[in-house]
Amino acid sequence: MRALIPTALAALLITALPAAAQEACAPTLTETYTTEAMVADAELRTASMRALDACATFAREQQRATGEIEERVLIQIAALAGRNALASYAADEIPQGTGVVASLLENAFDQLYPHLRALPEMENAAVMRALFFQMADQASTRSTGSTPRPTERTQP
């Protein structure tokens, strides 16, 4: 009986994933969050970041449960990340949501990177720049970046 419980839970989770995807990563997100609209609207950029976070969280859960991430979810994550990064730069802000995308790239690089690469040129450049700065910022916490100063010797 105990052996059936994990199997039943896994089956329940797998059947619940498509329904959760519809809520967390609705297909209309790419229509709602356009770059042009987000440039002038800080609240829309914030809402887009929440949507991106929800999609990325769903993608990580889906990958843990099934080992794969739905193609349409990857496309939406890439589109939201690119649009948000470009809109943030255009509004003279630093993109904030790239940590989620960077985390997902660490675990699903082969699946997500082609979609980021396929973004329109300006969105691609913006998200890649934002990812670079996010990763550089993370790396700086691991090292101080300081170098030892040569000691001056006094002549006797």
C-alpha positions in Angstrom: 0.0 0.0 0.0 2.8 2.4 0.9 4.4 1.8 -2.5 1.3 3.0 -4.3 1.3 6.4 -2.5 4.4 7.9 -4.3 3.2 6.5 -7.6 -0.3 8.0 -7.1 1.2 11.3 -6.1 3.5 11.4 -9.1 0.5 10.6 -11.4 -1.5 13.3 -9.7 1.3 15.9 -10.1 1.8 15.0 -13.8 -1.9 15.4 -14.6 -2.1 18.7 -12.6 0.9 20.3 -14.4 -1.0 21.3 -17.6 -3.6 23.0 -15.5 -1.0 24.8 -13.5 0.8 25.9 -16.7 -2.4 27.6 -17.9 -2.5 29.6 -14.7 1.2 30.3 -14.2 2.2 30.7 -17.8 -0.9 31.6 -19.7 -0.5 31.8 -23.5 -1.8 35.3 -23.6 1.1 36.7 -21.5 3.1 37.6 -24.7 0.1 39.6 -25.9 -0.4 41.4 -22.6 3.3 42.4 -22.0 4.6 44.1 -25.1 7.9 46.0 -25.0 6.2 49.2 -26.3 3.6 49.2 -23.5 6.1 48.3 -20.8 8.6 51.1 -21.6 6.1 53.8 -20.4 4.5 51.8 -17.6 6.6 50.8 -14.6 3.6 48.9 -13.1 3.3 46.8 -16.2 7.1 46.1 -16.0 6.6 45.0 -12.4 3.6 42.8 -13.4 5.7 41.3 -16.2 8.4 40.4 -13.7 5.9 38.6 -11.5 4.6 36.7 -14.6 8.2 35.8 -15.6 8.9 34.6 -12.1 5.7 32.5 -12.1 6.6 31.0 -15.5 10.1 30.2 -14.4 9.0 28.7 -11.2 6.5 26.5 -13.1 9.2 25.5 -15.5 11.6 24.4 -12.7 8.8 22.4 -11.1 7.9 20.9 -14.4 11.5 19.9 -15.0 11.8 18.4 -11.6 8.6 16.4 -12.1 9.0 15.2 -15.7 12.6 16.0 -16.6 11.5 18.3 -19.4 9.9 21.8 -19.9 7.1 22.4 -22.3 8.3 24.2 -25.4 5.6 26.9 -25.2 6.7 27.7 -21.6 10.3 28.1 -22.7 9.2 30.4 -25.6 7.1 32.5 -23.2 10.0 32.8 -20.6 12.4 33.9 -23.3 9.9 36.4 -24.7 9.1 37.9 -21.3 12.7 38.1 -20.3 13.7 39.8 -23.6 10.8 42.2 -23.6 11.3 43.1 -19.9 15.0 43.6 -20.3 14.6 45.8 -23.4 11.8 47.8 -21.8 13.8 48.3 -18.6 16.8 49.6 -20.5 14.7 51.9 -22.6 13.1 53.3 -19.4 16.6 53.9 -18.0 16.3 51.2 -15.4 18.4 48.1 -14.7 16.5 44.9 -15.5 15.5 43.1 -12.2 14.2 39.7 -13.2 17.2 38.2 -14.8 18.1 36.2 -11.7 15.2 33.9 -12.3 16.2 33.4 -15.9 19.9 32.9 -14.9 18.8 30.2 -12.4 16.7 28.5 -15.1 19.6 28.7 -17.5 21.8 26.8 -15.0 19.5 23.9 -15.0 18.0 23.9 -18.5 20.6 25.7 -20.7 20.1 23.4 -23.7 16.4 23.9 -23.6 16.2 27.6 -22.9 19.2 29.2 -24.7 18.0 28.5 -28.2 14.8 30.4 -27.4 16.7 33.4 -26.0 19.0 33.3 -29.0 15.9 33.4 -31.4 14.5 36.6 -29.9 14.5 39.7 -32.1 18.0 41.3 -32.1 17.3 44.1 -29.7 15.5 41.9 -27.2 18.3 39.3 -27.5 21.0 41.9 -26.9 19.1 43.3 -23.9 18.5 40.0 -22.2 22.0 38.7 -22.8 23.5 42.0 -21.4 21.2 41.7 -18.4 22.1 38.1 -17.8 25.8 38.9 -18.1 25.5 41.6 -15.4 23.4 39.4 -13.2 26.0 36.6 -13.4 28.9 39.0 -12.9 27.1 40.4 -9.8 26.6 36.8 -8.4 30.3 36.0 -9.1 31.5 39.1 -7.3 30.0 37.9 -4.0 32.2 34.8 -4.3 35.4 36.8 -4.6 36.6 40.2 -3.5 38.4 41.0 -6.7 41.2 42.6 -4.8 44.8 41.9 -5.5 47.6 41.9 -3.1 49.7 45.0 -3.1 53.5 44.5 -3.5 55.2 45.3 -0.2 57.7 48.1 -0.3 61.2 47.1 0.9 63.2 49.7 2.6 66.9 49.7 2.0 69.0 49.3 5.1 
